[in-house]
Amino acid sequence: MSPLRRATTMILPLCLLASSAWALSLAELSNQDASGGLKAALEKGSLAAVGKLGVENGFMNNDKVKIPLPRLLEQARPLLRMAGKGQQLDELSLAMNRAAEAAVPLAKPLLLGALKSMTVSDAKNILMGGDTSVTDFFREKTGAKLGVQFLPIVKKVTDRSNLSAQYNNAMGQASKLGLAGGGNNTVEDYVTQRALDGLFVMIGEEEKAIRKDPIGSGSKLIGKVFGTLN
């Protein structure tokens, strides 16, 4: 037997053994620790996101999630400023972001509740999913309910702006005439959606950080689960 063939004959079983060991390790991890590690990651990431956004300037001072004026108002900004409504624009911009900051803490119990509904299938999908599989799980489980809860809080804040009421009235008239597109035709609907988007963006940022440095998460279980995948 040639030296090359002899080496190949020796190496191949070792490679198969290593592959088998990895598969067993992942299987054992999935059965024993995946659920606990994923729940710990879900809780850590979601609560960190809520904590960063649900405070004064949590949205306003974060360029990744800061809520801009609705597109039509932004386009009309020069004319509105010429009409003496510049201060109202600034006030509405601040009010929208303050509304999102006030609404986000309501997400905490729903996000934590989603953990209790996590199935073995959910855990495996998250474990083997992409960088935002945790975020996708949260969006699917909580997105619609969060929107319902956020809306009245957002409306309470944005209703204080005269410009908000004027915008909603104008959009209502445009909708009746078939001139307004589908989607968010009121300031409160717009802000509610942007608040949800911002929350999931930040959960995604937390998830990516955990996946990148699971040991640095401070949790041995998170480190064990995600460290196995790195």
N, C-alpha and C positions, 0 to 999 in steps of 0.2 A: 504493500500500500504506500502511495506517495506521501511525503510529509504534509502536503497541502490537504490531501483528502483526510489524512489522520487528524489534522488540526480541526478540519471542518466537522468531522465525526465527534470530536470531543466538545467543540464549542456549541453545536446545535442543541444538544440536550440541556446545556446550561442556560441557553437563551429561553428555551421552552419552560424550564423550571422557574426562571425569573419572571416570565410572563404570567405563569400560573400563580406564583406568589403574589404578584401585584393584583391579579383578579381576585384571589382569595382575600387579600387585605381590603380591597374596596368592598367586596361583598360583606365581609365581617363588619366593616365600618358602617355600611348602609344599614345593616340589621341592628347593630348595637348602639351606635352613637349619632347617626345622621340626623335623626329626628330631634334629639336634644341639642346638637350643635347648630342645626339650622334654625331652630326656634330661638336659641340664644342670639344668633346673628340677626334674625328678623327683629327681635326685640331691641337689640342694641342699635341697629341701624335706623329703625323707625323712630324710636324715642329720641335719638340724637338729632334726626332731621326735624322733628316737631320742636325740640328744644331750641334749635337754631333759628327757626322761622317764626315761632309763636311768641316773639318778643318785639319790643319797639325797634324798628328799623331792620327787623329780620328779613323782610322783603325789600324795603326801600334802599338799603345799603348793600344789597347783594345783586350784582349785575347778572348773575345766572338766572335769577327768578323775579327781579324787579318788574312790576306790572306797568307797561306803558299805557298811554291813553288809547282808547279804541281807535282803529285806523281812520275812520271818518273825522273824528275830532282832531287827530294828529294832522291830517291833511288840511283841516280848516284852521289850524293854529294861527298862521299869519293873519288871516282875516279876523279871527276872534280877538287877537291881541290888538289889532287896529281898532276894533269895536270896543275896546276897553275891558275885555274879559280875560286878560292875561292872568290876573290874580286868581280868578275863578278856575282857570285851567290848572294852575299850580296847586290850588286847594283840592281839586278833584283828583289829581295825580296822587297827592299825599293820602287823600281819603281812601282811594282804591287800595293802596298798599297797606294802610292801617287796617282796612277791613279784612284783608287776607291774613294779616298778623293776628287779628282777633279771632278769626275762624279756625285757624290751623290747630290750636290746642284741642278742639273738639274731636280731632282725628284719633287721639290717643286710645280711648277705649275700643273703638272699632278696629284699629290696627292690632291691638292686643287680642281682641276677640277673634281675629282672623287666624291667630296662632292655634287656637283651640280647634279650629275646623280643618287644620292641615292634615291631609291623609298621607299614607305611606307613598302613594303615587305622586302626590305633590312634592314630598321630600325628595324623591328620586329625580323628578324633573328639575327641581331647583339645583340639586347637587350636581347634575350633569349638564345643566343649562349654561347659557352664556352669562356675560358679566352683569346682566340686569334681570336675571330670572327671578330673584327675590322681589325686585320692584314690580315685575310683571304679575307676580302672584298677588301682591298687595293691591295693585290696580284692579285686577279681576275681582278680588274678593270684597273690596271696600269702595271702589270708585263711585258707583251709583249712590250708595248710601251716604257717603261723605258729601256729595253734591247736594243732596236734600238737606243735610244738616248745616252746611256752610251757607246756603242761600239766604235764610232769614237774618243771620248775623251780618253778612255782607250788605244786605239791603238796608239794615238799620243804620249802618255807617254811611253808605253812599247816598242815602236819602237826604242827608244834611246838606248836600250840595245842590244849589239851584241849577247848575249846569248839568248835573246828572239828570234831573227831572226834565230839563229842556231837551237833552239828547234822547231820552226815552220817548218823549212825546213826538219828536221829529222822526225817530225810527219807527214808531207806531204808525204814523201817517204814511211813511214810505212803504211800510209793509202792506198797508191796505191798498196802496196803489200798485203793488207788485214791484216796487223799486228796491226793496231791501232784500239782500240775499238771505239764505238760510243760516241757522246757527244762533249766535248770541246777539239778540236785538235789543237787549237792555244792558245798562252798565252793570247791574248786579249779576246777571247771567255771565257776562264777560269776565268779571272779576272772580266769580266762583270757579269758572273753568280754569282761569290762569292760576288761581290759588291751588287747585288740585294738581295742575301740571307742575307747579313749583315744588309742591310737597313730594311728588314722585321723582322729580329731578334730584332733590336732595337725598331722598332715600337711595336713589341710584348712586349718588356720589359716596354715600356711606358704605354701600355694598361693595363698590369697586375698591375702596380703601381696605375693607376687611379681606377681600380676596387677594389683594396685592400684598398685604402684610398681616396674615391671620394671627401670627404669634403676637404682634404688637397690639392686637385687640384687647389683650389683658385677660382673655378667657382661654383656659387650657382646652376646653371642649371645642370652641370655635377654631383654635389653632390646630387641633387634631384633625377635625373634619376638613377644613379648607386647606390645611397644610398638606394633606394627602393628595389633593388635586393639583398642587403647584409643581 
